[in-house]
């Protein structure tokens, strides 16, 4: 079976109630849930949460919240990987062992069912342990710099100062939407992005990291623009 786990804790300091805050007409977590259902990739979709309000919301939309996440896995420092492993072990103990598990973030309104299908196909048709969404950096990271204590610019790689942009190798980053993984890979690895992982490339406009209210407003504007163009 294929299991979907959506990690959605209740506490969020920068954006209060972030995981159920209204985003372009509905609680943001519902965008992830609806695309997961639409993909037909999963026999089971669950939400890992410590919050009763989130539990009630998702249950009203046909998704399970079969346990209350332990406090030690619901603070600001808990990594997503540990949360998914906890959910997998709960599934194995109380139900049956899943073959593949997909972590979908609750704040990923740009997620598409088709990408989930592509990720699953890539996972099951190869020997990789994980597939995940990624996108390219808009600017060469080889030309990045730090700001020093006395507010001066200092290149990380001074030797690249005068090189042309087209001479640099492309660099990519996690798009923060979903992570498909074989169950054994989740349980045996402590890192998703490794030599046994294969990325699914997205256009940059669909890789919107939402950590602050400014991010949220920018994502809503981009989302509105995309759907206006389609209508």
C-alpha positions in Angstrom: 0.0 0.0 0.0 1.0 3.6 -0.5 0.7 5.9 2.6 0.5 9.7 2.6 1.5 11.5 5.8 0.8 15.2 6.2 2.7 16.7 9.1 0.7 19.5 10.6 1.4 20.6 14.2 -0.7 23.3 15.9 2.0 25.6 17.1 3.4 28.3 14.7 4.9 31.4 16.0 5.6 33.5 12.9 2.2 32.7 11.3 -0.4 31.8 14.0 -2.5 28.7 13.0 -0.4 28.5 9.8 -1.5 25.0 8.8 -5.2 25.9 8.8 -5.1 29.6 7.9 -7.2 30.6 5.0 -5.3 30.7 1.7 -7.2 31.9 -1.4 -10.5 30.7 -0.2 -9.9 27.6 2.0 -7.6 26.4 4.9 -4.2 25.9 3.3 -3.9 22.3 4.3 -6.9 21.4 2.2 -5.0 22.3 -1.0 -2.6 19.5 -0.1 -5.3 17.1 0.9 -7.4 17.6 -2.2 -4.4 17.1 -4.6 -3.4 14.0 -2.6 -6.9 12.5 -3.1 -7.1 13.6 -6.7 -3.8 11.8 -7.5 -5.2 8.4 -6.7 -1.8 7.4 -5.5 -2.8 6.5 -1.9 -4.7 3.8 -0.2 -4.5 5.8 3.0 -4.0 9.5 3.8 -3.3 10.6 7.4 -2.4 13.8 9.2 0.2 13.8 12.0 -0.9 16.5 14.4 -0.9 17.5 18.1 -3.8 19.9 17.6 -7.5 19.1 18.1 -8.7 21.9 15.7 -6.6 20.4 12.9 -7.8 16.9 13.7 -11.5 18.0 13.5 -10.9 19.9 10.2 -9.2 17.1 8.4 -11.7 14.4 9.6 -14.5 16.5 8.2 -12.8 16.3 4.8 -12.3 12.5 4.7 -8.8 12.2 6.1 -7.6 10.3 9.1 -5.8 11.7 12.1 -5.3 8.3 13.9 -3.1 9.5 16.8 -2.1 12.6 18.7 1.6 13.4 17.9 3.8 13.2 21.0 4.9 16.5 22.5 8.6 15.7 21.9 7.8 15.6 18.1 5.7 18.8 18.1 8.2 21.5 19.0 10.1 24.1 16.9 13.1 21.9 16.6 11.6 18.6 15.5 12.7 17.6 12.0 10.1 16.4 9.5 11.9 13.1 9.0 11.4 12.1 12.6 7.7 12.9 12.3 7.2 10.7 9.3 9.1 7.8 10.8 6.9 8.0 13.9 3.8 7.9 11.6 5.2 4.9 9.7 5.9 3.0 12.9 2.4 3.7 14.1 1.0 2.4 10.8 3.2 -0.8 11.0 2.2 -1.5 14.6 -1.5 -1.0 14.3 -2.3 -1.7 10.7 0.0 -3.0 8.0 3.4 -2.1 6.6 3.2 0.4 3.7 5.3 -0.2 0.7 5.8 3.5 -0.2 5.3 6.6 1.9 4.8 10.2 0.8 5.3 13.2 3.1 3.2 16.1 1.8 3.6 19.5 3.5 0.4 21.2 4.7 1.5 24.5 3.3 2.1 23.5 -0.3 -0.8 25.1 -2.2 1.1 24.8 -5.5 1.3 21.0 -5.3 -0.2 19.1 -8.3 -1.7 15.6 -8.4 0.3 15.0 -11.6 3.6 15.6 -9.9 2.7 13.2 -7.1 2.0 10.6 -9.8 5.3 11.3 -11.5 7.1 11.0 -8.2 5.6 7.6 -7.5 6.3 6.3 -10.9 9.9 7.5 -10.7 10.3 5.8 -7.2 8.8 2.5 -8.2 10.4 2.1 -11.6 14.0 2.7 -10.4 16.3 1.7 -7.5 16.2 5.2 -5.8 15.0 5.4 -2.2 13.4 8.9 -2.5 11.9 11.3 -5.0 11.2 14.9 -4.2 10.4 18.2 -5.8 13.1 20.7 -6.5 13.8 23.8 -8.5 16.8 25.8 -9.8 18.3 28.9 -8.1 17.5 32.1 -10.0 21.0 33.5 -9.4 24.4 31.7 -9.4 25.1 30.5 -5.8 28.8 30.6 -6.7 28.6 34.4 -6.6 26.9 34.5 -3.1 28.4 36.6 -0.4 28.2 37.1 3.4 27.8 40.4 5.3 30.5 40.7 7.9 30.2 42.1 11.4 31.3 45.5 10.2 28.6 45.4 7.5 30.9 44.7 4.6 30.4 42.3 1.7 32.6 39.3 1.5 32.4 36.7 -1.3 32.2 33.1 -0.2 34.2 32.2 -3.3 36.2 35.2 -4.4 37.7 33.3 -7.3 34.3 33.5 -9.0 33.9 37.3 -8.9 34.7 37.8 -12.5 33.3 34.7 -14.1 30.3 34.9 -16.4 26.9 33.6 -15.2 26.7 31.1 -18.0 30.0 29.5 -17.0 28.6 28.3 -13.7 27.0 24.9 -13.1 23.3 25.0 -12.4 22.4 24.6 -8.7 19.1 23.4 -7.3 17.2 23.5 -4.0 14.3 21.6 -2.3 11.0 22.9 -3.5 9.3 21.9 -0.2 6.2 20.2 -1.5 6.4 16.4 -1.1 8.9 13.6 -0.6 8.1 10.1 -1.8 10.2 7.3 -0.2 10.2 3.5 0.0 9.4 2.5 3.6 12.8 1.0 4.2 14.5 4.2 3.0 12.5 6.3 5.5 13.4 3.9 8.3 17.1 3.5 7.4 18.1 7.0 6.4 18.2 10.2 8.4 18.4 12.4 5.3 16.1 12.5 2.3 18.3 14.4 -0.1 21.2 12.1 -0.8 22.9 10.1 -3.6 19.9 7.7 -3.6 17.3 10.4 -4.2 16.0 11.7 -7.5 14.5 15.2 -7.9 11.4 16.2 -9.9 12.0 19.6 -11.3 9.4 22.4 -11.0 9.3 25.9 -12.4 10.5 28.4 -9.9 7.1 30.1 -9.6 5.7 26.9 -8.1 8.3 26.6 -5.4 7.0 29.1 -2.8 8.5 28.7 0.7 5.9 30.1 3.2 7.6 30.9 6.5 6.5 34.5 7.1 3.5 36.7 6.5 5.4 38.4 3.7 5.9 34.9 2.1 2.2 34.2 2.6 1.1 37.3 0.8 3.5 36.8 -2.1 2.3 33.2 -2.5 -1.3 34.3 -2.6 -0.6 36.8 -5.3 1.3 34.2 -7.3 -1.5 31.7 -6.8 -4.2 34.2 -7.9 -2.2 35.1 -11.0 -1.8 31.4 -12.0 -5.5 30.7 -11.7 -6.6 33.9 -13.4 -4.5 32.9 -16.4 -6.2 29.5 -16.5 -9.7 30.9 -16.2 
